[in-house]
Amino acid sequence: MNESDATPARKGRKGIIISSIVGLVVMMLLLWFIGQNSDEYRKAFTELGSIDSFWKAMIGLASIINISIYPLTAIAAIRSLSYLHASLSRQSGFTLSNIIPGGGAIAVATQYGVLAKYGVPQARAAAAVTADAIFTYLFTLGAPAIAVTLLVIEGRSAGGFVTTAVIGLTVVIVSLIVIVAVLRSESAARKIGGWAQKPLNSVLRKFGKEAPDVTLILVQFHDQASDLIRTRWKALAITNVAAQMAPMLVLWAALEGLGVTHSQLSLVELFAAFSIALVLTAFPITPGGLGTVDAALIALLIAFGVDGSTAVAADLLWRMVWFMPQLLVGALAVAKVGWDRRHARRVVS
């Protein structure tokens, strides 16, 4: 390996080390926060034990629905894809993106590799993964704006969340304009790439990083995803919204089981708390957003009138029933893909 080959590897390792240190610091601060608020957490665990059998069953059902819906986005993009192979792709991507600092890029590459391994042509696999990422991004940033609008319609004060919503809505509108332009023509993709390259170079240069070739990325996006999004956008939109909203179903069941009534927390307020906290998952400081997303969600639930210990209990239950089972399913998917690869090598040899 020559020096030029080693430099990117060193930079990659440096980035992982830095992000890991940042994540560790945040987790230590979280543990300190828990220690400072230990009474609230003790009350929360006591409340978890008071949930009756019916709502325990409903919470379990919500968890199963969440895991079952998640692979449907891949099937929406590739109609011939089996549910098993869609699950292996999507669930393995979920786990890798949530256990590795900055694991989003690794998750995307893994999903692409899994689809290609199970017989999906490379171009279709790339288009499917790209389309899924685009719809997830748009929903994540657009949901807070929808939530704040619904709060205003409901007559609730949304002043504290307007800034988040406006920023998200602005980014979504600009993104939609760019996406539509790029999908329509390759020349537009090249023009937009040229406009974006200089400011991106300037920003990343200050951090000692080399900017990617934006024009190449946008042209590849046009080549890979234009036909798919044009013909399958309804199915992609429906399945992505369902997949993104399914964790909120788990949270709703947890709150119901803990006795939070609709007079204490309306569905609109629940959606607002969930969607605003969801934005943090797009910019994770720690793997899986542990600590950052939880702190935001707990604070928002309390701001909407939920008792502090109940908000903590709901968040703990949400993590245990949404995040941990899906993380486990994803780990099994990663193991299954690895097993299939080793088996294929043995057959060939």
C-alpha positions as YAML, in Angstrom:
chain: A
units: angstrom
residues:
- id: 1
  name: MET
  ca: [0.00, 0.00, 0.00]
- id: 2
  name: ASN
  ca: [1.48, 3.39, -0.98]
- id: 3
  name: GLU
  ca: [1.23, 6.63, 1.02]
- id: 4
  name: SER
  ca: [-1.72, 7.98, -1.00]
- id: 5
  name: ASP
  ca: [-3.70, 4.80, -0.30]
- id: 6
  name: ALA
  ca: [-2.89, 4.96, 3.42]
- id: 7
  name: THR
  ca: [-3.94, 8.61, 3.85]
- id: 8
  name: PRO
  ca: [-7.73, 8.06, 3.34]
- id: 9
  name: ALA
  ca: [-7.57, 5.05, 5.68]
- id: 10
  name: ARG
  ca: [-5.86, 7.15, 8.37]
- id: 11
  name: LYS
  ca: [-8.44, 9.93, 7.89]
- id: 12
  name: GLY
  ca: [-11.23, 7.37, 8.14]
- id: 13
  name: ARG
  ca: [-9.81, 5.94, 11.36]
- id: 14
  name: LYS
  ca: [-9.31, 9.45, 12.74]
- id: 15
  name: GLY
  ca: [-12.95, 10.31, 12.01]
- id: 16
  name: ILE
  ca: [-14.19, 7.14, 13.73]
- id: 17
  name: ILE
  ca: [-11.97, 7.84, 16.77]
- id: 18
  name: ILE
  ca: [-13.19, 11.45, 17.07]
- id: 19
  name: SER
  ca: [-16.87, 10.53, 16.67]
- id: 20
  name: SER
  ca: [-16.44, 7.69, 19.17]
- id: 21
  name: ILE
  ca: [-14.89, 10.07, 21.72]
- id: 22
  name: VAL
  ca: [-17.70, 12.58, 21.21]
- id: 23
  name: GLY
  ca: [-20.27, 9.80, 21.61]
- id: 24
  name: LEU
  ca: [-18.54, 8.57, 24.78]
- id: 25
  name: VAL
  ca: [-18.55, 12.07, 26.28]
- id: 26
  name: VAL
  ca: [-22.25, 12.48, 25.54]
- id: 27
  name: MET
  ca: [-23.02, 9.09, 27.08]
- id: 28
  name: MET
  ca: [-21.03, 10.05, 30.20]
- id: 29
  name: LEU
  ca: [-23.00, 13.28, 30.46]
- id: 30
  name: LEU
  ca: [-26.19, 11.25, 30.08]
- id: 31
  name: LEU
  ca: [-25.16, 8.94, 32.93]
- id: 32
  name: TRP
  ca: [-24.37, 11.99, 35.04]
- id: 33
  name: PHE
  ca: [-27.80, 13.44, 34.22]
- id: 34
  name: ILE
  ca: [-29.48, 10.16, 35.21]
- id: 35
  name: GLY
  ca: [-27.56, 10.19, 38.48]
- id: 36
  name: GLN
  ca: [-28.67, 13.74, 39.20]
- id: 37
  name: ASN
  ca: [-32.29, 12.77, 38.50]
- id: 38
  name: SER
  ca: [-32.26, 9.30, 40.03]
- id: 39
  name: ASP
  ca: [-35.54, 9.85, 41.90]
- id: 40
  name: GLU
  ca: [-37.37, 10.47, 38.60]
- id: 41
  name: TYR
  ca: [-35.90, 7.28, 37.12]
- id: 42
  name: ARG
  ca: [-36.83, 5.23, 40.20]
- id: 43
  name: LYS
  ca: [-40.41, 6.49, 39.88]
- id: 44
  name: ALA
  ca: [-40.31, 5.69, 36.16]
- id: 45
  name: PHE
  ca: [-39.33, 2.05, 36.76]
- id: 46
  name: THR
  ca: [-42.09, 1.78, 39.36]
- id: 47
  name: GLU
  ca: [-44.61, 3.02, 36.78]
- id: 48
  name: LEU
  ca: [-43.40, 0.49, 34.23]
- id: 49
  name: GLY
  ca: [-44.40, -2.29, 36.60]
- id: 50
  name: SER
  ca: [-47.95, -0.95, 36.86]
- id: 51
  name: ILE
  ca: [-48.89, -1.48, 33.19]
- id: 52
  name: ASP
  ca: [-51.76, -3.96, 32.85]
- id: 53
  name: SER
  ca: [-51.71, -7.08, 30.65]
- id: 54
  name: PHE
  ca: [-53.86, -5.61, 27.86]
- id: 55
  name: TRP
  ca: [-51.52, -2.69, 27.25]
- id: 56
  name: LYS
  ca: [-48.46, -4.91, 27.55]
- id: 57
  name: ALA
  ca: [-49.94, -6.97, 24.70]
- id: 58
  name: MET
  ca: [-50.71, -3.81, 22.70]
- id: 59
  name: ILE
  ca: [-47.18, -2.50, 23.19]
- id: 60
  name: GLY
  ca: [-45.79, -5.86, 22.01]
- id: 61
  name: LEU
  ca: [-48.10, -5.80, 18.98]
- id: 62
  name: ALA
  ca: [-46.95, -2.26, 18.12]
- id: 63
  name: SER
  ca: [-43.34, -3.47, 18.24]
- id: 64
  name: ILE
  ca: [-44.11, -6.35, 15.86]
- id: 65
  name: ILE
  ca: [-45.93, -3.99, 13.47]
- id: 66
  name: ASN
  ca: [-42.95, -1.61, 13.51]
- id: 67
  name: ILE
  ca: [-40.47, -4.36, 12.62]
- id: 68
  name: SER
  ca: [-42.80, -5.88, 10.01]
- id: 69
  name: ILE
  ca: [-43.44, -2.61, 8.16]
- id: 70
  name: TYR
  ca: [-39.80, -1.54, 7.95]
- id: 71
  name: PRO
  ca: [-38.77, -3.73, 4.95]
- id: 72
  name: LEU
  ca: [-41.75, -2.65, 2.81]
- id: 73
  name: THR
  ca: [-39.91, 0.41, 1.48]
- id: 74
  name: ALA
  ca: [-37.49, -1.88, -0.37]
- id: 75
  name: ILE
  ca: [-40.39, -3.87, -1.86]
- id: 76
  name: ALA
  ca: [-42.07, -0.62, -2.93]
- id: 77
  name: ALA
  ca: [-38.94, 0.19, -4.92]
- id: 78
  name: ILE
  ca: [-38.36, -3.35, -6.26]
- id: 79
  name: ARG
  ca: [-41.66, -5.18, -6.70]
- id: 80
  name: SER
  ca: [-39.99, -8.53, -7.47]
- id: 81
  name: LEU
  ca: [-37.99, -8.47, -4.21]
- id: 82
  name: SER
  ca: [-38.95, -11.09, -1.64]
- id: 83
  name: TYR
  ca: [-39.90, -10.03, 1.87]
- id: 84
  name: LEU
  ca: [-36.95, -12.00, 3.30]
- id: 85
  name: HIS
  ca: [-34.37, -10.25, 1.14]
- id: 86
  name: ALA
  ca: [-35.99, -6.87, 1.75]
- id: 87
  name: SER
  ca: [-35.80, -7.55, 5.49]
- id: 88
  name: LEU
  ca: [-32.14, -8.58, 5.32]
- id: 89
  name: SER
  ca: [-31.29, -5.37, 3.48]
- id: 90
  name: ARG
  ca: [-33.32, -2.90, 5.55]
- id: 91
  name: GLN
  ca: [-32.86, -4.43, 9.00]
- id: 92
  name: SER
  ca: [-29.10, -4.87, 8.63]
- id: 93
  name: GLY
  ca: [-28.88, -1.24, 7.49]
- id: 94
  name: PHE
  ca: [-30.86, -0.13, 10.56]
- id: 95
  name: THR
  ca: [-28.54, -1.90, 12.98]
- id: 96
  name: LEU
  ca: [-25.30, -0.72, 11.37]
- id: 97
  name: SER
  ca: [-26.50, 2.89, 11.20]
- id: 98
  name: ASN
  ca: [-27.39, 2.81, 14.89]
- id: 99
  name: ILE
  ca: [-24.39, 1.04, 16.45]
- id: 100
  name: ILE
  ca: [-21.56, 2.67, 14.49]
- id: 101
  name: PRO
  ca: [-20.78, 6.38, 14.97]
- id: 102
  name: GLY
  ca: [-21.57, 8.04, 11.64]
- id: 103
  name: GLY
  ca: [-22.82, 4.70, 10.38]
- id: 104
  name: GLY
  ca: [-25.34, 6.09, 7.90]
- id: 105
  name: ALA
  ca: [-23.00, 5.80, 4.92]
- id: 106
  name: ILE
  ca: [-22.02, 2.27, 5.94]
- id: 107
  name: ALA
  ca: [-25.69, 1.33, 6.26]
- id: 108
  name: VAL
  ca: [-26.48, 2.64, 2.77]
- id: 109
  name: ALA
  ca: [-23.54, 0.73, 1.27]
- id: 110
  name: THR
  ca: [-24.60, -2.41, 3.17]
- id: 111
  name: GLN
  ca: [-28.19, -2.23, 1.90]
- id: 112
  name: TYR
  ca: [-26.92, -1.81, -1.65]
- id: 113
  name: GLY
  ca: [-24.52, -4.73, -1.23]
- id: 114
  name: VAL
  ca: [-27.20, -7.02, 0.24]
- id: 115
  name: LEU
  ca: [-29.63, -6.30, -2.58]
- id: 116
  name: ALA
  ca: [-26.94, -6.89, -5.20]
- id: 117
  name: LYS
  ca: [-25.91, -10.13, -3.47]
- id: 118
  name: TYR
  ca: [-29.43, -11.56, -3.69]
- id: 119
  name: GLY
  ca: [-29.73, -10.99, -7.43]
- id: 120
  name: VAL
  ca: [-30.94, -7.40, -7.76]
- id: 121
  name: PRO
  ca: [-29.14, -5.69, -10.68]
- id: 122
  name: GLN
  ca: [-26.66, -3.09, -9.45]
- id: 123
  name: ALA
  ca: [-28.46, -0.15, -11.08]
- id: 124
  name: ARG
  ca: [-31.83, -1.13, -9.53]
- id: 125
  name: ALA
  ca: [-30.24, -1.72, -6.13]
- id: 126
  name: ALA
  ca: [-28.57, 1.69, -6.19]
- id: 127
  name: ALA
  ca: [-31.81, 3.36, -7.31]
- id: 128
  name: ALA
  ca: [-33.84, 1.66, -4.57]
- id: 129
  name: VAL
  ca: [-31.44, 2.60, -1.76]
- id: 130
  name: THR
  ca: [-31.12, 6.17, -3.05]
- id: 131
  name: ALA
  ca: [-34.89, 6.64, -3.36]
- id: 132
  name: ASP
  ca: [-35.45, 5.28, 0.14]
- id: 133
  name: ALA
  ca: [-32.85, 7.64, 1.61]
- id: 134
  name: ILE
  ca: [-34.43, 10.63, -0.17]
- id: 135
  name: PHE
  ca: [-37.95, 9.92, 1.10]
- id: 136
  name: THR
  ca: [-36.69, 9.29, 4.65]
- id: 137
  name: TYR
  ca: [-34.79, 12.59, 4.59]
- id: 138
  name: LEU
  ca: [-37.80, 14.55, 3.33]
- id: 139
  name: PHE
  ca: [-40.14, 13.06, 5.93]
- id: 140
  name: THR
  ca: [-37.69, 13.58, 8.80]
- id: 141
  name: LEU
  ca: [-37.26, 17.28, 8.05]
- id: 142
  name: GLY
  ca: [-40.84, 17.92, 6.93]
- id: 143
  name: ALA
  ca: [-42.68, 16.25, 9.82]
- id: 144
  name: PRO
  ca: [-41.97, 19.01, 12.41]
- id: 145
  name: ALA
  ca: [-43.47, 21.63, 10.09]
- id: 146
  name: ILE
  ca: [-46.60, 19.50, 9.69]
- id: 147
  name: ALA
  ca: [-46.75, 18.97, 13.46]
- id: 148
  name: VAL
  ca: [-46.50, 22.69, 14.27]
- id: 149
  name: THR
  ca: [-49.19, 23.49, 11.67]
- id: 150
  name: LEU
  ca: [-51.49, 20.92, 13.28]
- id: 151
  name: LEU
  ca: [-50.77, 22.39, 16.73]
- id: 152
  name: VAL
  ca: [-51.80, 25.85, 15.49]
- id: 153
  name: ILE
  ca: [-54.97, 24.44, 13.93]
- id: 154
  name: GLU
  ca: [-55.72, 22.69, 17.23]
- id: 155
  name: GLY
  ca: [-55.35, 26.02, 19.03]
- id: 156
  name: ARG
  ca: [-52.22, 25.07, 20.95]
- id: 157
  name: SER
  ca: [-49.23, 27.35, 21.45]
- id: 158
  name: ALA
  ca: [-46.41, 26.33, 19.14]
- id: 159
  name: GLY
  ca: [-44.10, 29.30, 19.64]
- id: 160
  name: GLY
  ca: [-41.23, 27.28, 21.04]
- id: 161
  name: PHE
  ca: [-41.20, 24.95, 18.03]
- id: 162
  name: VAL
  ca: [-41.81, 27.38, 15.17]
- id: 163
  name: THR
  ca: [-38.09, 27.91, 14.51]
- id: 164
  name: THR
  ca: [-37.45, 24.17, 14.17]
- id: 165
  name: ALA
  ca: [-40.48, 23.80, 11.91]
- id: 166
  name: VAL
  ca: [-39.59, 26.77, 9.69]
- id: 167
  name: ILE
  ca: [-36.01, 25.57, 9.25]
- id: 168
  name: GLY
  ca: [-37.21, 22.06, 8.44]
- id: 169
  name: LEU
  ca: [-39.86, 23.30, 6.00]
- id: 170
  name: THR
  ca: [-37.37, 25.61, 4.26]
- id: 171
  name: VAL
  ca: [-34.87, 22.78, 3.84]
- id: 172
  name: VAL
  ca: [-37.62, 20.46, 2.54]
- id: 173
  name: ILE
  ca: [-38.86, 23.01, -0.02]
- id: 174
  name: VAL
  ca: [-35.34, 23.74, -1.28]
- id: 175
  name: SER
  ca: [-34.59, 20.01, -1.36]
- id: 176
  name: LEU
  ca: [-37.75, 19.26, -3.32]
- id: 177
  name: ILE
  ca: [-36.90, 21.91, -5.90]
- id: 178
  name: VAL
  ca: [-33.39, 20.50, -6.28]
- id: 179
  name: ILE
  ca: [-34.61, 16.89, -6.41]
- id: 180
  name: VAL
  ca: [-37.26, 17.62, -9.06]
- id: 181
  name: ALA
  ca: [-34.76, 19.58, -11.16]
- id: 182
  name: VAL
  ca: [-32.12, 16.84, -10.92]
- id: 183
  name: LEU
  ca: [-34.64, 14.12, -11.77]
- id: 184
  name: ARG
  ca: [-35.89, 16.02, -14.81]
- id: 185
  name: SER
  ca: [-32.58, 16.40, -16.62]
- id: 186
  name: GLU
  ca: [-28.89, 15.60, -16.44]
- id: 187
  name: SER
  ca: [-27.97, 19.15, -17.47]
- id: 188
  name: ALA
  ca: [-29.82, 20.52, -14.43]
- id: 189
  name: ALA
  ca: [-27.96, 18.03, -12.24]
- id: 190
  name: ARG
  ca: [-24.64, 19.31, -13.63]
- id: 191
  name: LYS
  ca: [-25.58, 22.98, -13.16]
- id: 192
  name: ILE
  ca: [-26.75, 22.50, -9.57]
- id: 193
  name: GLY
  ca: [-23.64, 20.44, -8.81]
- id: 194
  name: GLY
  ca: [-21.44, 23.25, -10.13]
- id: 195
  name: TRP
  ca: [-23.25, 25.87, -8.01]
- id: 196
  name: ALA
  ca: [-23.02, 23.76, -4.83]
- id: 197
  name: GLN
  ca: [-19.40, 22.66, -5.21]
- id: 198
  name: LYS
  ca: [-17.64, 25.95, -4.35]
- id: 199
  name: PRO
  ca: [-19.45, 26.73, -1.06]
- id: 200
  name: LEU
  ca: [-19.13, 23.08, 0.00]
- id: 201
  name: ASN
  ca: [-15.41, 23.17, -0.75]
- id: 202
  name: SER
  ca: [-15.03, 26.32, 1.37]
- id: 203
  name: VAL
  ca: [-16.91, 24.90, 4.35]
- id: 204
  name: LEU
  ca: [-15.21, 21.49, 4.41]
- id: 205
  name: ARG
  ca: [-11.76, 22.98, 3.81]
- id: 206
  name: LYS
  ca: [-12.06, 24.77, 7.17]
- id: 207
  name: PHE
  ca: [-12.47, 21.36, 8.81]
- id: 208
  name: GLY
  ca: [-9.56, 19.87, 6.90]
- id: 209
  name: LYS
  ca: [-11.81, 17.65, 4.79]
- id: 210
  name: GLU
  ca: [-12.01, 17.16, 1.04]
- id: 211
  name: ALA
  ca: [-15.42, 17.79, -0.48]
- id: 212
  name: PRO
  ca: [-17.03, 15.05, -2.59]
- id: 213
  name: ASP
  ca: [-17.73, 15.65, -6.27]
- id: 214
  name: VAL
  ca: [-21.27, 17.05, -6.00]
- id: 215
  name: THR
  ca: [-21.82, 17.08, -9.76]
- id: 216
  name: LEU
  ca: [-20.93, 13.39, -10.04]
- id: 217
  name: ILE
  ca: [-23.23, 12.52, -7.13]
- id: 218
  name: LEU
  ca: [-26.19, 14.41, -8.62]
- id: 219
  name: VAL
  ca: [-25.65, 12.97, -12.11]
- id: 220
  name: GLN
  ca: [-25.51, 9.45, -10.64]
- id: 221
  name: PHE
  ca: [-28.69, 10.19, -8.68]
- id: 222
  name: HIS
  ca: [-30.39, 11.29, -11.92]
- id: 223
  name: ASP
  ca: [-29.20, 8.19, -13.76]
- id: 224
  name: GLN
  ca: [-30.08, 5.76, -10.98]
- id: 225
  name: ALA
  ca: [-33.29, 7.06, -9.44]
- id: 226
  name: SER
  ca: [-35.17, 9.22, -11.95]
- id: 227
  name: ASP
  ca: [-37.22, 6.43, -13.55]
- id: 228
  name: LEU
  ca: [-37.88, 4.69, -10.23]
- id: 229
  name: ILE
  ca: [-39.14, 7.79, -8.40]
- id: 230
  name: ARG
  ca: [-41.20, 8.90, -11.41]
- id: 231
  name: THR
  ca: [-43.03, 5.57, -11.64]
- id: 232
  name: ARG
  ca: [-43.09, 4.40, -8.00]
- id: 233
  name: TRP
  ca: [-43.30, 7.61, -5.98]
- id: 234
  name: LYS
  ca: [-46.72, 6.85, -4.47]
- id: 235
  name: ALA
  ca: [-45.69, 3.43, -3.14]
- id: 236
  name: LEU
  ca: [-42.37, 4.83, -1.94]
- id: 237
  name: ALA
  ca: [-44.06, 7.73, -0.14]
- id: 238
  name: ILE
  ca: [-46.71, 5.55, 1.55]
- id: 239
  name: THR
  ca: [-44.28, 2.87, 2.76]
- id: 240
  name: ASN
  ca: [-41.69, 5.39, 3.96]
- id: 241
  name: VAL
  ca: [-44.27, 7.38, 5.93]
- id: 242
  name: ALA
  ca: [-45.54, 4.13, 7.47]
- id: 243
  name: ALA
  ca: [-42.01, 3.00, 8.36]
- id: 244
  name: GLN
  ca: [-41.14, 6.37, 9.90]
- id: 245
  name: MET
  ca: [-44.41, 6.61, 11.86]
- id: 246
  name: ALA
  ca: [-44.40, 3.04, 13.21]
- id: 247
  name: PRO
  ca: [-42.08, 3.89, 16.15]
- id: 248
  name: MET
  ca: [-44.63, 6.55, 17.16]
- id: 249
  name: LEU
  ca: [-47.23, 3.78, 17.40]
- id: 250
  name: VAL
  ca: [-44.99, 2.08, 19.98]
- id: 251
  name: LEU
  ca: [-44.65, 5.36, 21.89]
- id: 252
  name: TRP
  ca: [-48.43, 5.91, 21.81]
- id: 253
  name: ALA
  ca: [-49.07, 2.42, 23.20]
- id: 254
  name: ALA
  ca: [-46.46, 3.01, 25.92]
- id: 255
  name: LEU
  ca: [-48.11, 6.27, 26.99]
- id: 256
  name: GLU
  ca: [-51.58, 4.69, 26.95]
- id: 257
  name: GLY
  ca: [-50.30, 1.82, 29.07]
- id: 258
  name: LEU
  ca: [-48.87, 4.32, 31.54]
- id: 259
  name: GLY
  ca: [-52.27, 5.99, 31.84]
- id: 260
  name: VAL
  ca: [-51.64, 9.19, 29.88]
- id: 261
  name: THR
  ca: [-55.08, 10.31, 28.66]
- id: 262
  name: HIS
  ca: [-55.91, 12.29, 25.50]
- id: 263
  name: SER
  ca: [-56.79, 15.26, 27.71]
- id: 264
  name: GLN
  ca: [-53.21, 15.21, 29.01]
- id: 265
  name: LEU
  ca: [-51.55, 14.62, 25.63]
- id: 266
  name: SER
  ca: [-53.38, 14.80, 22.32]
- id: 267
  name: LEU
  ca: [-52.33, 12.80, 19.27]
- id: 268
  name: VAL
  ca: [-51.20, 16.04, 17.63]
- id: 269
  name: GLU
  ca: [-48.95, 16.84, 20.60]
- id: 270
  name: LEU
  ca: [-47.61, 13.30, 20.55]
- id: 271
  name: PHE
  ca: [-46.83, 13.64, 16.84]
- id: 272
  name: ALA
  ca: [-45.14, 16.99, 17.49]
- id: 273
  name: ALA
  ca: [-42.95, 15.60, 20.28]
- id: 274
  name: PHE
  ca: [-42.07, 12.52, 18.23]
- id: 275
  name: SER
  ca: [-41.33, 14.37, 14.98]
- id: 276
  name: ILE
  ca: [-39.22, 17.10, 16.56]
- id: 277
  name: ALA
  ca: [-37.18, 14.50, 18.46]
- id: 278
  name: LEU
  ca: [-36.94, 12.50, 15.21]
- id: 279
  name: VAL
  ca: [-34.96, 15.33, 13.58]
- id: 280
  name: LEU
  ca: [-32.09, 14.55, 15.97]
- id: 281
  name: THR
  ca: [-31.82, 11.04, 14.53]
- id: 282
  name: ALA
  ca: [-30.78, 12.62, 11.23]
- id: 283
  name: PHE
  ca: [-27.81, 14.28, 12.96]
- id: 284
  name: PRO
  ca: [-26.80, 11.69, 15.57]
- id: 285
  name: ILE
  ca: [-24.12, 12.57, 18.11]
- id: 286
  name: THR
  ca: [-24.22, 9.13, 19.69]
- id: 287
  name: PRO
  ca: [-25.04, 5.78, 18.04]
- id: 288
  name: GLY
  ca: [-28.81, 5.44, 17.72]
- id: 289
  name: GLY
  ca: [-29.26, 8.95, 19.08]
- id: 290
  name: LEU
  ca: [-29.06, 7.47, 22.60]
- id: 291
  name: GLY
  ca: [-29.30, 10.27, 25.13]
- id: 292
  name: THR
  ca: [-29.81, 13.13, 22.69]
- id: 293
  name: VAL
  ca: [-33.08, 11.93, 21.19]
- id: 294
  name: ASP
  ca: [-34.29, 10.66, 24.57]
- id: 295
  name: ALA
  ca: [-33.57, 13.93, 26.36]
- id: 296
  name: ALA
  ca: [-35.41, 15.88, 23.67]
- id: 297
  name: LEU
  ca: [-38.39, 13.53, 23.67]
- id: 298
  name: ILE
  ca: [-38.70, 13.58, 27.47]
- id: 299
  name: ALA
  ca: [-38.44, 17.39, 27.55]
- id: 300
  name: LEU
  ca: [-41.10, 17.77, 24.85]
- id: 301
  name: LEU
  ca: [-43.52, 15.37, 26.55]
- id: 302
  name: ILE
  ca: [-43.10, 17.28, 29.81]
- id: 303
  name: ALA
  ca: [-43.62, 20.59, 27.98]
- id: 304
  name: PHE
  ca: [-46.92, 19.24, 26.66]
- id: 305
  name: GLY
  ca: [-48.06, 18.39, 30.20]
- id: 306
  name: VAL
  ca: [-46.94, 14.81, 30.88]
- id: 307
  name: ASP
  ca: [-45.63, 14.14, 34.39]
- id: 308
  name: GLY
  ca: [-41.82, 13.96, 34.54]
- id: 309
  name: SER
  ca: [-41.51, 10.39, 35.79]
- id: 310
  name: THR
  ca: [-44.17, 9.23, 33.32]
- id: 311
  name: ALA
  ca: [-42.31, 10.91, 30.43]
- id: 312
  name: VAL
  ca: [-39.12, 9.12, 31.49]
- id: 313
  name: ALA
  ca: [-40.98, 5.81, 31.80]
- id: 314
  name: ALA
  ca: [-42.53, 6.23, 28.35]
- id: 315
  name: ASP
  ca: [-39.12, 6.94, 26.82]
- id: 316
  name: LEU
  ca: [-37.51, 3.95, 28.54]
- id: 317
  name: LEU
  ca: [-40.32, 1.68, 27.39]
- id: 318
  name: TRP
  ca: [-40.15, 3.12, 23.86]
- id: 319
  name: ARG
  ca: [-36.44, 2.33, 23.67]
- id: 320
  name: MET
  ca: [-36.90, -1.17, 25.08]
- id: 321
  name: VAL
  ca: [-39.81, -2.09, 22.79]
- id: 322
  name: TRP
  ca: [-38.97, -0.18, 19.59]
- id: 323
  name: PHE
  ca: [-35.21, 0.25, 19.44]
- id: 324
  name: MET
  ca: [-33.78, -2.84, 21.12]
- id: 325
  name: PRO
  ca: [-35.92, -5.49, 19.32]
- id: 326
  name: GLN
  ca: [-35.28, -3.92, 15.92]
- id: 327
  name: LEU
  ca: [-31.58, -3.68, 16.73]
- id: 328
  name: LEU
  ca: [-31.62, -7.41, 17.55]
- id: 329
  name: VAL
  ca: [-33.50, -8.28, 14.35]
- id: 330
  name: GLY
  ca: [-30.95, -6.24, 12.41]
- id: 331
  name: ALA
  ca: [-28.07, -8.05, 14.10]
- id: 332
  name: LEU
  ca: [-29.61, -11.38, 13.08]
- id: 333
  name: ALA
  ca: [-29.97, -10.03, 9.52]
- id: 334
  name: VAL
  ca: [-26.27, -9.06, 9.45]
- id: 335
  name: ALA
  ca: [-25.38, -12.56, 10.69]
- id: 336
  name: LYS
  ca: [-27.62, -14.19, 8.05]
- id: 337
  name: VAL
  ca: [-26.05, -12.17, 5.23]
- id: 338
  name: GLY
  ca: [-22.56, -13.09, 6.48]
- id: 339
  name: TRP
  ca: [-23.52, -16.77, 6.68]
- id: 340
  name: ASP
  ca: [-24.90, -16.73, 3.13]
- id: 341
  name: ARG
  ca: [-21.73, -15.10, 1.83]
- id: 342
  name: ARG
  ca: [-19.49, -17.68, 3.48]
- id: 343
  name: HIS
  ca: [-21.70, -20.50, 2.19]
- id: 344
  name: ALA
  ca: [-21.56, -19.08, -1.36]
- id: 345
  name: ARG
  ca: [-17.76, -18.97, -1.20]
- id: 346
  name: ARG
  ca: [-17.57, -22.59, -0.06]
- id: 347
  name: VAL
  ca: [-19.86, -23.68, -2.90]
- id: 348
  name: VAL
  ca: [-17.75, -21.83, -5.48]
- id: 349
  name: SER
  ca: [-14.48, -23.24, -4.12]
...
